[in-house]
Amino acid sequence: MKRDERRVVSPWNIANVLTVLRLVLVPFFVVCLLLPGTGWRVAALAVFAVASITDHLDGELARRYGLITDFGKIADPIADKTLTGAALVCLSILGELPWWVTVVILGRELGITALRFVLLRHAVIPASYGGKVKTVLQIAAIVLYLLPFVPDPVRWVVMGVAVVVTVGTGVDYVVRATRLRMVAKRARGE
């Protein structure tokens, strides 16, 4: 194979299948979470845990085995936001999480997703370490809300840290996107 030839990766590889599975699990998670009873809450937690694990696995497999595709670059963050967004909205509907927290986190996630699509023709800004920390904190906070009998102050502190990091990484992403846009403009001589 010549140096400039690239291996074509099928969009239907194991990494992307896991991403799609995460999307398919979201409605099951929502139903389990909205049904009353501790058993359904534990079922919701189990579905959320499986979906969250697929988030780690799909990225790991894609990087390790060279299965990175344009579909995966777009679908993976959408699947992540769909899962966490569904959890936050449901917890707010149930009166367990203040709506302002859901609005702040989802506003940041939707704004950054829109920014990603705008920048897509110029370049893809890779996930930062802070973005990965943000995701872990959001998942940890949601898990604490899903677990029965966790004291409210523990939930509030972890969710508070998740909100602060979510906003901070959103600002960082906007700064990096602005720099990328300026570099792209200079490269085109604008």
Backbone hydrogen bonds, N-H to C=O, Kabsch-Sander energy under -0.5 kcal/mol:
donor,donor_aa,acceptor,acceptor_aa,energy
5,E,2,K,-1.1
9,V,7,R,-0.5
10,S,8,V,-0.5
13,N,11,P,-1.1
17,V,13,N,-2.4
18,L,14,I,-2.1
19,T,15,A,-1.6
20,V,16,N,-2.4
21,L,17,V,-2.5
22,R,18,L,-2.1
23,L,19,T,-1.6
24,V,20,V,-2.3
25,L,21,L,-2.1
26,V,22,R,-0.9
26,V,23,L,-0.6
28,F,24,V,-0.6
29,F,25,L,-2.5
30,V,26,V,-2.6
31,V,27,P,-2.4
32,C,28,F,-2.3
33,L,29,F,-2.5
34,L,30,V,-2.3
35,L,31,V,-1.4
41,R,37,G,-1.7
42,V,38,T,-2.6
43,A,39,G,-2.0
44,A,40,W,-2.6
45,L,41,R,-2.3
46,A,42,V,-2.4
47,V,43,A,-2.5
48,F,44,A,-2.7
49,A,45,L,-2.7
50,V,46,A,-2.4
51,A,47,V,-2.6
52,S,48,F,-2.7
53,I,49,A,-2.3
54,T,50,V,-1.9
55,D,51,A,-1.1
56,H,52,S,-1.3
57,L,53,I,-2.7
58,D,54,T,-2.8
59,G,55,D,-1.1
60,E,56,H,-2.1
61,L,57,L,-3.0
62,A,58,D,-2.3
63,R,59,G,-2.3
64,R,60,E,-2.7
65,Y,61,L,-2.4
66,G,63,R,-0.6
67,L,62,A,-2.2
68,I,62,A,-0.6
73,K,69,T,-2.2
74,I,70,D,-1.5
75,A,71,F,-3.6
76,D,72,G,-2.3
78,I,74,I,-1.2
79,A,75,A,-2.9
80,D,76,D,-2.3
81,K,77,P,-2.5
82,T,78,I,-2.3
83,L,79,A,-2.2
84,T,80,D,-2.5
85,G,81,K,-2.5
86,A,82,T,-2.3
87,A,83,L,-2.0
88,L,84,T,-2.7
89,V,85,G,-2.7
90,C,86,A,-2.4
91,L,87,A,-2.5
92,S,88,L,-2.0
93,I,89,V,-2.8
94,L,90,C,-2.4
95,G,92,S,-1.3
96,E,91,L,-2.5
97,L,91,L,-1.2
101,V,98,P,-0.8
102,T,98,P,-1.3
103,V,99,W,-2.9
104,V,100,W,-2.5
105,I,101,V,-2.5
106,L,102,T,-2.8
107,G,103,V,-2.5
108,R,104,V,-2.1
109,E,105,I,-2.5
110,L,106,L,-3.0
111,G,107,G,-2.2
112,I,108,R,-2.6
113,T,109,E,-2.2
114,A,110,L,-2.4
115,L,111,G,-2.2
116,R,112,I,-2.5
117,F,113,T,-1.9
118,V,114,A,-2.0
119,L,115,L,-2.4
120,L,116,R,-1.0
121,R,118,V,-0.5
122,H,119,L,-2.0
123,A,119,L,-2.7
125,I,123,A,-0.5
132,K,128,S,-1.8
133,V,129,Y,-2.3
134,K,130,G,-2.6
135,T,131,G,-2.0
136,V,132,K,-2.2
137,L,133,V,-2.8
138,Q,134,K,-2.6
139,I,135,T,-2.5
140,A,136,V,-2.8
141,A,137,L,-2.7
142,I,138,Q,-2.5
143,V,139,I,-2.7
144,L,140,A,-2.2
145,Y,141,A,-1.7
146,L,142,I,-2.1
147,L,143,V,-2.4
150,V,147,L,-0.9
154,V,151,P,-0.8
155,R,151,P,-1.6
156,W,152,D,-2.9
157,V,153,P,-2.2
158,V,154,V,-2.1
159,M,155,R,-2.7
160,G,156,W,-2.6
161,V,157,V,-2.4
162,A,158,V,-2.3
163,V,159,M,-2.5
164,V,160,G,-2.3
165,V,161,V,-2.6
166,T,162,A,-2.4
167,V,163,V,-2.5
168,G,164,V,-2.6
169,T,165,V,-2.8
170,G,166,T,-1.5
171,V,167,V,-2.2
172,D,168,G,-2.2
173,Y,169,T,-2.3
174,V,170,G,-2.1
175,V,171,V,-2.3
176,R,172,D,-2.6
177,A,173,Y,-2.7
178,T,174,V,-2.4
179,R,175,V,-2.3
180,L,176,R,-2.4
181,R,177,A,-2.4
182,M,178,T,-2.2
183,V,179,R,-2.5
184,A,180,L,-2.5
185,K,181,R,-2.2
186,R,182,M,-2.3
187,A,183,V,-2.3
188,R,184,A,-1.5
189,G,185,K,-0.5
189,G,186,R,-1.0
190,E,185,K,-2.6
